[in-house]
Amino acid sequence: MTSTPATPGPSFNPGFPLESVLFEVKRTIVGQDVLLERMAVALLSGGHLLVEGVPGLAKTLAVKSLAGAIGGEFQRIQFTPDLVPADLVGTRVFHQPTGEFQVSLGPVFTNLLLADEINRAPAKVQSALLEVMQERQVTIGRQTHRVPDPFLVMATQNPIESDGTYPLPEAQVDRFMMKVVVGYPTGPEEHAIVERALQPPAAAQAMISPDMLVRMQHSVEQIYVDPAITDYAVRLVAATRSPGRVGLGELDRYLTYGASPRASIALVLGGRALAFLRGRDYVLPHDLDELALDVLRHRVVLSYEALADDLDPDAILTRVLRAVPTPEVVLQDR
């Protein structure tokens, strides 16, 4: 499929290099290149991350180092079954000397928030966090308070335990832009991890400021998206709802629900941020291909038959994505 020639986009100015931020984080983190890149994509596009991995894979250290490298505030919340929404968003506290109630803001008022083991908290707490992720504001009493800008939530969940956990509802987990699966390090990477652990950790230096990051987000909004790219994103997401349309009718019985239109939006927004990181002022189909699994894996609901056949979302989505024709975007002189 070939689109009409793309018209020249806006003059491209990379602005403040985010590469220096990632390089500073890599002074602390060994490996995890995909996770760090997805964190950068989320920062530039204003999305949130859900990270799944066993304990001890430096998920907390990664987001803490990133917060230090952008000069932003960092907060960590360890989710437990006895947590209440006020522990996250804040509450009204009675001030005895004045006889009035004063608002005490919770830890969500930060630039980077780590929600550790989000699936250990009950539904009310999960809903409170997901609401502030969507609305970027909190209402306490009759007062509305906006969270700082930029604002990124990185939530982790442990896949190896089920006792005392509350799975995220499918309708709410959709508010995470991407779900990244973190695996074990390679042999050489683990050697480097142990060697670094023998020395005192170096604090991450602020390479940019939150205001500079906001300006970079505005630059990302100027990245050109060809109509063929938008159409490609829509066709990718539509294929998860009806695999038969791309010649994979045998997969219909494995998918109960496909991805929502939020997935199409996330693919295009993430593609713009990835193009910015790669130094381009236009999006290519390859950008969407790289992000497709991370954007879609938590948005599809598998049937009991898929679980019985020991199939995971990645296995099914990989087949679906390969069946969708890739457009050929013709670019004019820029």
N, C-alpha and C positions, 0 to 999 in steps of 0.2 A: 504493500500500500504506500503510495507516494502522495505527499501533501502538496499544496500549492507553495511556490517559493515564499520563504519567510521574508518579511520586510525587515530592514535594519532596525535593531533595537536601540536603546539609549546608550550613550557613550559609557563605556565600562571603566569604573575606577574601583579597584579592589579595596580602597580605603585602608583600614587598619588590619594588618595581617593576623589572622587567627592562628596561623601556623606557629607563631611564637608562643601562643598560649598552649597549644598541644605539645610543643617541644618542652615547655616547662613542666607540664604534667608528666611527660615521659621520663623526666629525671627521677620521678618517684615510682611510677607504674611501669612494670615490665610486661610487655605483650599487651593484650586487650585492645588491639588497634581498632577492631570493629566497634567495640563499645565506645571508645573515645571519639571515633568519628561520628557515631550516632548521637552521642551527647552534644557534639558540636552542631550537628544538623538540627537537633531539637532546640538548642539555644538560638540559632539563627532564624528558625521558623516559628518560634514561640510555642512549641509543643512540649509534651511530657513523655517520660520514658517509664516503661515497666520492664524490669530486669529480672530474669529468672536464672538461678544458679545455686549450686551448693555453697555452704558457708566456706569462708577462707579464700575467696577468689578476688579480693581487693575491690569489691564493689563500693564499699563505703569510702575507702581511701581514694578511689578514682574521683568520686564526686566532690570530696573534700578538697582534693588537690586542684580540681577544676575551679572551685569557688575561690580558692586562694589566688589562682592565676588570673582571674578576671577581677580581682579586688572586690568581690561581692561578699555578702553575708551568707553564712552557712548554718543550718540547723539540722539536727538529726532527731527523729522521733522513733523510739523503739516501740512498735505496736504490740500490745498485750490484750488478752481478753477482757481485762477490767478497765480499759481505757474508755473515756466518755468524750463526746464531741467538744466539750469545753476545754479539754486538755490540748486540743489542736488549735481551735480558732480563738479561744479566750472567753472571758465571761465578765460579768459585772461584780465588783467587789465593794462591800460597804466600808466607807471611810469614816471611822468613828469620830475623829475631831471635827469634821465638817457636817456629819450627819447625812452625807450624800453617797450615792453609788458612783463609783468610778470604773471605767472600762480598763481591764487588763488584757492586752492583746496576747494571743497565743503564738507558738513557734512557727506558724505558717507565714507570718509576716517576715519574710526573708527573701533572698534572691535564689538560693539553691536549697531545696528542702529534700532530705533523704527520709523517706517513709520506709523504715526497715521492717521487713516481714509483714507487709500490709495485710496478708491473708490471716494473720492472727487476731485481728481486731474485729469486733462485731459489726453488723450491717450499718448501724447508726454512725459509727465513726468513719467507716469507709465512705458513706454517702456525704458526710460533712467535708471530707478531703476532696472527693470528686467534684463537689459543688464549687468549692473555691478554685479548683483547677479550671472549671468551665467559665465561671463568672468572674474570676480574679477579684473577688471582693467578698467581705464577710459582714453580715448584719448581726449586731449584738444589741439587744434591746430595740431601740428605735434609731440607732446610729449605724450607718454603713461605712465600712473602712475598706479601702482598696489595698491590695498587696503591692509591694514594691515592683518596679519594672527595671530590669527583666526578672521573670519569675519562672523557675523550672522545678518541677517535681520529679524526682527519681524514686520510684517505688520498687522494692525488691520482694520476691517471694521465694520460699524454699520449696523445691519440688519433691524432696525426699521424705517429707513428713505430712501426715494427714490428721493426726490427733490434735485437737485443740485449734483447728484452723477453720476459717470461714471463707470458702471460695468466693472470689469476686463475681458479682452478677454480670451476666453477659451484656446486659443493657448498659452497665456502668463502666465496664472495662473498656468499652468502645471509646471512651474519652481519652485514653492514652494514645498518643500519636503512633508510637512504635512499641513493640515488645522484643527485646533483645535477649537471646539465650547465650549465657556465658559458659564456656567450657573450661576444662582443665588446661593448664599451660603445657607447652612442650618441654622435653627434657632440658635443652639449653636455657629456656626461659626460667624453669624452676631453679636451676643452678644459680642464675643471676638473682632470682628472688631471695634465695638463702644468703648469698653474699651481701646483698644490700641490707638484709635484716641484721647482719653482724655489726653494722655501723649505725650511729645515731641518724635518724631520718632528718633530711633537710626540709625546712619549711618552704612551701611554694611561694615564689615572688609574684607580685601583681604585675602582669605584663600589659594589661589594659585596664580600663575602668568600666563600671556598669554603663555609664553614659556613652562611652565609645562603642560598647556592644549594642546599645540601642540604635546608634547611627549605622552600624553594620546591618542590623535587621532591616532598616529602611533601605539600604543598598540592595539587599536581597529581594525586596519587593519590586525592584526595577528590573530584575532578571527577566528576559523575554521567554515566554512560553508559546510555542507554535500551536495552532489549533489541532494539528495532528497529535501533539503530545497529550493534550487534554482528552482527545478522543481515545487515545491509547490507554490512558488511565481509566477511563470509563469502561472500556471493553475488558480490561483486566479484572476490574471489580465485578462487572456483570457476569463474567465467566465463572466466578465463585458461586453465584446464585443458580446458574443454569449451565453446568458443564456440557450438557448435550448440544448447546449451540456451537461449541468448538470441537465437536466430534468425540466427546468423552461422556457419552450417555451412561456408560457403566459406572461412573462416579456419582451419579445422582443419588444413589441409595446410601452413600457415605456422608452426604452433606445435608443436615437438617435446615440450617440457615446459612446464607452467604454473608458477605461483608456489606455494610451500609454505605450510603453516600459519603460518610465521614472518611472512609478509606480512599475514595477518589480524591477528596480534597487533600488528605494527608500525603498522598503520592505526589501530587503536583507541588504542594508547598515544600515537601522534603526534597523533591527534585531540584527546585530552585536553590535551596540551601546547599545541596551537594554540588551543583554547578558552580556556585560562588566559591566553595572550598577548592574546587579544581581550577579556578581561575578563568571561568567562562562567563559570558553574559547571556547565555542562552542554554536551554535545557535540551538534553538528548534523550532518546529512548533508553539508553544504557543507564542513565541516572535512575529512572523508574525501576528498571530491572534489578538494580542493586538493592533498592529499598523495599521491593515488593513483599518479600517474606516477612520482614520485620513489621511492615504496616498491616499485613493481612492475617498473620498466624493467630492472633488473639481475637479476631473479629469473626471467624467462622465457627459454627457449632457443628460438631460431628455427631453422627447418629450412633445408636448403640451397636449397629452392625460394624461400623468402622472401629469402634473400641474392641469388639469381639475379634476382628481380624488384625488387631494390634497395629493399626494405622494411626499416625499422628498428623496434625495439620500440615507440617512441612512436606511430608511425602505426597499428600494429595495436592497441595498447592503447587508444588514443583511441576507436576504433570499438567495441571491446568494452565500455568503460566507459559509453559513451553508450547502449548497449543494455540496461543493467541498470536496472530501475525504481528510482527514488529514493523512500525511505519518507517519509511525512509524520508527523513526531513531534509529538504533541499534548502540550503542557506544561500542567500544572495550575498554580494560583497558587503562587508560590514565595516 
